[in-house]
Amino acid sequence: MTIPSPLITLLLGMGLVLAGLWIGQNVSLLPVDASVNAPVYDDLFRVLFSIGSILFLGIVGLLVYSLVRFRRRAGELGDGVAIEGNLPLEIVWTAIPAIVVLFVGIYSYDIYERMGGMVPLHDHSAMHAAAMAAADASTGDAGPALAVVNAPSDERIWGGIANAGMDAGAALGPPLSVDVTAMQFAFLFHYPDGDFISGELHVPAGRPVELRMKANDVIHAFWVPQFRLKQDVIPGQPTLLSFTATRPGSYPIVCAELCGPYHGGMRSTVVVHEDDDFEAWLTKNRPAPVTVSASRATPFA
């Protein structure tokens, strides 16, 4: 009994798809996820990895089969059979990649839009205020959103829309604002609440954070792989990066934009604290209040 070729092709195709899906869902190449932004990126990565695994297994399998099945046999000296083409096959291998590329493009666009990439420049502050209002509504606090409305209209905002849209309930308390200065070859973090500067970024877990970033010299990039966030910091263009960390720990901050001869050494660390530990760290690093002694206050008797 001879099994029809279409049935064999169908079974092989189903096995190939199942194998690729299994690899994409069970083989992890990403670092630990540590922000509310990470799951949506990880879902896209798993889809792309599954598609890549299916293509890799299919192409390599077909090549190996062709090398074995159509190899030159002993004593064969002539040319192979001339094949003009196969219209149904050409339609299939054109249509399937087109559908896959269209799906990936729509999926990626949706994530990019949710992160604020398609919002016009002058509308960013209003969109961010709406996002923070949604987060505050879930916690019963409507105060912080009012302050965001007054944000400069020329700021580039990235990340905040996804934070509110994906897991608004995870964000506790008003946003923590930190001023970030990127320069050759370091990141400096200024905490307006405590009025001090740190060489490391310290943030609480489960609370939204707003990084108001600027560059003093050339283009830099603020990248935390565990947060799945990377944002260019461009001279003359203020940038607001919003995120909510979820997993306490220490994670590397990497400059992902070639910024000079010591670009590779432009690194720092973001430390995610439990809320009480963060308040203790903030209190410890606040400058001590300046007091004027009585003898200095009244120099003349």
C-alpha positions in Angstrom: 0.0 0.0 0.0 1.4 3.3 -1.1 0.7 6.4 1.1 -0.3 9.4 -1.1 2.3 12.1 -1.3 -0.2 14.9 -0.2 -1.0 13.0 3.0 2.7 12.5 3.7 3.2 16.3 3.1 0.3 17.1 5.4 1.6 14.9 8.2 5.1 16.3 7.9 3.8 19.8 7.9 1.7 19.2 11.1 4.7 17.6 12.8 6.9 20.5 11.8 4.5 23.1 13.1 4.0 21.2 16.4 7.7 20.9 16.9 8.3 24.6 16.2 5.5 25.6 18.6 6.9 23.3 21.4 10.4 24.8 21.0 9.1 28.4 21.0 7.0 27.8 24.2 9.5 25.7 26.1 13.0 27.0 25.2 13.7 30.3 26.9 16.5 32.5 25.7 15.5 35.7 27.5 16.7 37.0 30.9 14.4 37.0 33.9 11.4 39.3 33.5 11.3 42.1 36.1 8.7 44.7 34.9 5.1 44.9 33.9 6.3 45.5 30.3 8.2 42.2 30.0 5.3 39.7 29.5 3.9 41.4 26.4 7.4 41.5 24.8 8.0 37.9 25.9 4.8 36.8 24.2 5.9 38.4 20.9 9.3 36.8 21.3 7.8 33.4 21.8 5.7 33.8 18.6 8.8 34.9 16.6 10.9 32.1 18.0 8.2 29.6 17.1 8.0 30.9 13.6 11.8 30.9 13.3 12.0 27.3 14.7 9.5 26.1 12.1 11.4 27.7 9.3 14.7 26.5 10.5 13.6 22.9 11.0 11.7 22.9 7.7 14.5 24.3 5.6 17.3 22.3 7.1 15.2 19.1 7.0 14.4 19.7 3.3 18.1 20.3 2.5 19.2 17.2 4.3 16.5 15.1 2.6 17.5 16.6 -0.9 21.2 15.9 -0.3 20.4 12.2 0.5 17.6 11.6 -1.9 18.9 13.3 -5.0 22.7 12.7 -4.6 24.7 11.5 -7.5 24.7 7.7 -7.6 27.7 5.6 -8.6 27.9 5.4 -12.3 25.6 8.4 -13.0 27.2 10.8 -15.4 24.3 12.6 -17.0 22.4 15.7 -16.0 19.4 15.8 -13.7 15.8 15.9 -14.9 14.8 19.4 -16.3 12.0 20.8 -14.2 10.1 23.8 -15.6 8.3 24.8 -12.4 5.3 24.0 -10.2 2.7 26.8 -10.0 0.8 25.5 -7.0 4.0 25.0 -5.0 5.1 28.6 -5.9 1.8 30.0 -4.8 2.0 28.1 -1.5 5.5 29.2 -0.6 4.7 32.8 -1.5 1.4 33.0 0.3 2.4 31.5 3.6 5.4 33.8 4.2 3.3 36.8 3.2 0.6 35.9 5.7 3.3 35.3 8.4 5.0 38.6 7.7 1.6 40.4 7.8 0.7 38.8 11.1 4.0 39.7 12.7 3.8 43.2 11.5 0.3 43.8 12.9 1.3 42.1 16.2 4.4 44.2 16.5 2.6 47.4 15.6 0.0 46.8 18.3 2.7 46.5 21.0 4.6 49.6 19.6 1.3 51.6 19.7 0.5 50.4 23.3 3.9 51.6 24.4 3.3 55.1 23.0 5.4 54.9 19.8 2.7 56.1 17.5 1.4 59.0 19.7 2.1 62.4 18.1 4.8 64.4 19.9 2.5 67.2 21.1 -0.1 64.7 22.5 2.3 62.7 24.7 1.6 64.5 27.9 -2.2 64.2 27.6 -1.9 60.5 26.7 0.4 59.9 29.7 -2.0 61.7 32.0 -4.9 59.5 30.8 -2.7 56.4 31.4 -1.7 57.5 34.9 -5.4 58.4 35.7 -6.3 54.9 34.8 -3.7 53.5 37.1 -4.7 55.8 39.9 -8.4 54.9 39.5 -7.5 51.3 40.2 -5.9 52.3 43.5 -8.4 54.9 44.5 -5.9 57.8 44.2 -6.6 60.6 41.7 -3.9 63.0 42.8 -0.8 62.1 40.8 -2.5 62.3 37.4 -3.1 66.0 37.8 0.5 66.7 38.1 1.3 64.8 34.9 -1.0 67.1 32.9 1.5 69.9 33.4 4.4 67.9 32.0 6.3 69.7 29.2 4.6 69.1 25.8 7.8 68.4 24.0 8.7 65.3 26.0 8.9 61.9 24.4 7.0 59.4 26.6 7.7 55.7 26.3 6.4 52.8 28.3 3.7 54.4 30.4 0.7 53.5 28.2 1.5 49.8 28.4 2.0 50.0 32.2 -1.5 51.3 32.7 -3.1 49.2 30.1 -1.6 45.8 30.9 -1.6 45.7 34.7 -2.9 48.9 36.2 -3.7 47.2 39.5 0.0 46.2 40.0 1.1 49.9 40.3 0.9 51.2 43.9 1.3 54.8 45.0 2.1 57.9 43.0 4.8 57.7 40.4 8.4 58.1 41.5 10.1 60.8 39.5 13.9 60.5 38.8 16.0 62.9 36.6 18.5 60.9 34.5 21.5 62.6 32.9 23.5 60.6 30.3 27.0 61.7 29.5 30.2 60.2 28.3 30.5 57.7 30.0 28.1 57.5 32.9 24.4 57.7 34.0 23.6 60.1 36.9 20.3 59.8 38.8 18.9 62.8 40.6 16.1 62.2 43.1 14.1 65.5 43.5 12.3 64.1 46.5 15.6 63.8 48.4 17.6 66.3 46.4 20.6 64.1 46.0 22.4 62.3 43.1 23.3 58.6 42.9 25.4 56.6 40.5 22.9 53.8 40.7 19.1 53.8 40.0 17.1 52.7 43.1 13.4 52.1 42.6 10.6 50.4 44.6 8.9 47.3 43.3 5.2 47.6 42.3 5.3 51.4 42.0 5.4 53.3 38.7 8.6 55.1 38.0 9.1 58.1 35.6 12.6 58.7 34.3 13.0 62.2 32.9 16.1 61.7 30.7 18.4 64.1 29.0 21.8 63.8 27.3 24.6 66.3 27.8 26.7 65.5 24.8 25.9 62.7 22.3 23.1 60.1 21.8 23.0 57.5 24.4 20.6 54.6 25.1 19.1 53.5 28.4 18.6 49.7 28.3 17.6 47.3 31.0 17.3 43.8 29.4 15.2 42.4 32.3 12.7 45.3 32.0 12.5 44.8 28.2 12.9 48.5 27.8 15.4 50.4 25.7 15.1 54.2 25.0 17.5 56.5 23.2 18.5 59.6 25.1 19.0 62.4 22.6 20.6 65.8 23.2 18.0 68.6 23.2 15.1 66.2 23.3 13.7 65.5 26.8 12.5 61.9 27.1 10.1 60.5 29.7 10.5 56.7 30.2 7.8 55.1 32.4 7.9 51.6 33.9 6.9 49.6 36.9 9.4 47.1 38.3 8.0 43.8 39.7 10.9 41.7 40.9 13.3 42.9 43.7 16.9 42.5 42.7 19.8 44.2 40.9 19.8 44.5 37.1 22.4 46.0 34.7 21.8 49.3 32.9 23.6 49.3 29.6 24.2 52.1 27.1 23.0 50.5 23.8 24.1 53.3 21.5 27.7 53.8 20.4 28.6 57.0 22.2 32.4 57.1 22.1 35.6 55.1 22.7 34.5 54.0 26.2 31.0 53.1 25.2 31.5 49.5 26.4 32.1 50.7 29.9 29.1 52.9 30.2 27.1 50.7 32.6 25.2 51.1 35.8 22.8 49.2 38.0 19.1 49.4 38.8 18.3 48.1 42.3 14.7 47.2 42.8 13.7 47.3 46.5 10.7 46.3 48.5 8.8 49.4 49.4 10.0 49.7 53.0 13.6 49.0 52.0 13.4 51.8 49.3 12.1 54.3 51.8 14.9 53.4 54.2 17.4 53.9 51.4 15.9 57.2 50.4 16.0 58.4 54.0 19.6 57.3 54.5 20.8 59.2 51.4 18.9 62.4 51.9 21.2 65.3 52.9 21.2 66.2 56.5 19.4 69.5 57.2 21.7 72.4 57.6 21.5 74.1 61.0 23.1 77.3 62.0 24.6 77.4 65.4 23.8 80.1 67.9 27.4 81.4 67.9 27.5 81.8 64.1 24.0 83.2 64.0 25.0 86.1 66.4 28.6 86.9 65.7 28.6 90.1 67.8 27.6 90.1 71.4 
